[in-house]
Amino acid sequence: MREEEEGQSIFKDTRVMIFILAILASVFFIHPGYSSEEGFNTGLNYGLDLEGGSWLQLKLQGAVAQLEADAQTLSKTVIRNGISDTVEITQIDSNDGQLTVTFTTPAKLSNNQMDQLGIGESTITGAGNLTNVVLYTSESTLITAYLSEVLEAEVVPLAVDGGVEYEIRTAVSREELKELMSAVGGNIITDDQGIPVYKEGVRTETRDLTKQILSDKLNALGLKDIPVKTVGEDYILIDFAGIDLATARDIAEKPGKFEIRIITEGNNSRHVLYGDAIQSVGIAGYNEDDGQWYTPFTLTDEGAKALQETAIDTGATADPMSHYLTMYLDDNVVYSAPLSPSAAASLEQYPIYAWQASTGGDEDSRSQAEQLQIHLRAGALPVNVELMGSGQVDASLGEQFKSQASIAGLFALFAVAFVIYRRYNKPEILIPMVGTSISEVIMILGFAGAIGWQLDLPSIAGIIAAIGTGIDHLVIITDEVLYEGKLPPKKVYLSRITKAFSIIFAAATTTIIAMSPLVVMGFGALKGFAITTIVGVMIGILIARPVYGKVIHEILEKRSDKDYE
């Protein structure tokens, strides 16, 4: 009767109940199965070295530099390129980087035409056969417009200590950039040591944005989880598990399908434009005037006119609140909002080239604005990329790796079991110890299945390392519980088990601290190994070890009762 009560009590223990639920949940996420075609299979994702497939290494092309130019030459060049006519600069006033440029031209200009240039606000008056224009702009705006035009690439200025830093999102050497700036009376600014402030590559934020766009684009295709990893400052590595090299290149080069539509009536909508009509996308920001987060973007001439015509035809300009402007990425809605009254009124008169998609004023709205920035760029990456390397892992070789990794894990488990048996020579201790290690492996695999983590050889090595660490901890618990080869009195047992777990938690903390830098700074193999090891240790100390301590106490207590009888 006493044994029956004790058998029931262990399953009523909270720690044991959590352990059982964790095992059941892990089995659910692992989703083991068997089919006559594939044999034994699971729902786990395997990496390139276990599944086979291909990989691509991309280099981000770009340059970051601080630049200067002659205000008159620069202004004349940019304005003349924009209006395609002769320009006569009559006056330039400079004030702390801000420029007021007064010029005349025989071209007939309108405010809409000047706004389309995107180089600042202007005041236009006519005098005989000439048009007088006062342009309010800045040196950084003109340099950005000039380089964007001649290089046919996006240029992003950023205010830094000592001036303005320009990120040029295409390949341009220092000599080429110096020659381009010389054409407008400028140069690359030098530092205190006379060295030009120029760096090949892009900013860290741009690299991370490119990685995020690639990751969203590739994984939105419904394929297996495709990891996109950054390597250093200027490289991105993509693993396509189970995909051949030709298909991988096609997928990586295929842009997402971005579309803007106007809701006409009910669920009906009308096409406005596709992603190729988006000329540029700015950085998500916060508008102090209305307290809204927003994402700025500009349209091409064709895109702006298409939006104006569709808005007028559908009645969106007359009743903007009933006609939402909806954005789709691969047929999924990523943004939807009505036209603002001011935008609707402007569209009645002329096309709008510069837009701001507002998302709200809270932190969630900030995240939405940043995510929308990524979606708007889905048709094209923010920087040009160059394929630097590619390769393929044969599927049969990946299957061989998988088998060898499984054999290595089993061998490690049996070797540990043999050592434990030789140490204690007690089968009643060996079985729960090995069972605890197996349960930890199941829970680690379940965690990987739940978050979609790709298992590769370093991850398997991390699991094996977690098994070894776990066995060390179980030996500590067993040695502390066995007092002179038998279960000690309750007071002594509690003291010793507390001591054992103090040692275990200290050792686990040391392991986690040692592995954490690899998670933050590492990539690829190092990161996978570190994450798997940390997860294994956390599962062990929070779930498996306490249950083992409970089970081993029950087993030794029953054995003591039998020896006493």
Secondary structure, DSSP 8 states (H G I E B T S, - for coil): -HHHHHHHHHHHSHHHHHHHHHHHHHHHHH--EEETTTEEE-S-EE-HHHH-EEEEEEEE--EEEEEE--HHHHHHHHHHHHHTS--EEEEEEEETTEEEEEEEESS---HHHHHHHTS-EEEEEEETTEEEEEEEEEHHHHHHHHHHHHHTS-EEEEEETTEEEEEE-S---HHHHHHHHHTTT-EE-B-TTS-B-EEES--HHHHHHHHHHHHHHHHTTTSS---EEEETTTEEEEEEET--HHHHHHHHH----EEEEEEEETTEEEEEEEGGGEEEE---EEETTTTEEEEEEEE-HHHHHHHHHHHHHTTTTTSGGGSEEEEEETTEEEEEEE--HHHHHHHTTS---EEEEEEESSHHHHHHHHHHHHHHTTTS-SS-EEEEEEEEE-HHHHHHHHHHHHHHHHHHHHHHHHHHHHHH--HHHHHHHHHHHHHHHHHHHHHHHHHT-EE-HHHHHHHHHHHHHHHHHHHHHHHHH-BTTB---HHHHHHHHHHHHHHHHHHHHHHHHHHHHHHHH--THHHHHHHHHHHHHHHIIIIIHHHHHHHHHHHHHHHHHHHH-
